[in-house]
């Protein structure tokens, strides 16, 4: 059986978020999104997603810094993070 979960999509390109959101929602996942690293950290705290799909290159706070902050927080160190880039 497939495991359904809450997924946080983080990307500064709205079309990428929409495409992934459609595909993941069709598979039964709850999908929330953020458009930058700062918003991502807020949503991780507030929404407690099972998985974070995180763009590497973003303005303000890049994906590597967001990943480091998530993994350094004991409350979220077990959160699955998938890094995504079009580069």
C-alpha positions, 0 to 999 in steps of 0.5 A, a space after each residue: 500500500 502507498 503511504 500518503 502524507 503531507 508534502 511541502 513543496 518549496 520552489 520560487 518558480 510557480 509553474 514547477 510548484 503547480 506541476 508537482 502539486 498536481 502530480 502529488 495530489 493525484 497520488 493522494 498526498 496533501 500538498 502545501 507550498 512555499 515560494 522561498 526558504 524563509 517561508 519554507 522554514 515557517 511552514 515546516 514549523 507550522 505544518 510539520 510535513 512528512 516530506 519536504 521537496 526543496 529547490 536548491 537555488 532560491 532567493 533570500 535563503 537557498 535550499 542548502 541553508 534551509 536543509 541545514 536548519 531543518 536537520 539541525 533542529 531536533 524536532 525536524 531532524 527526521 523529516 525527509 528532505 528531497 533536494 530539487 534543481 533544474 540546474 
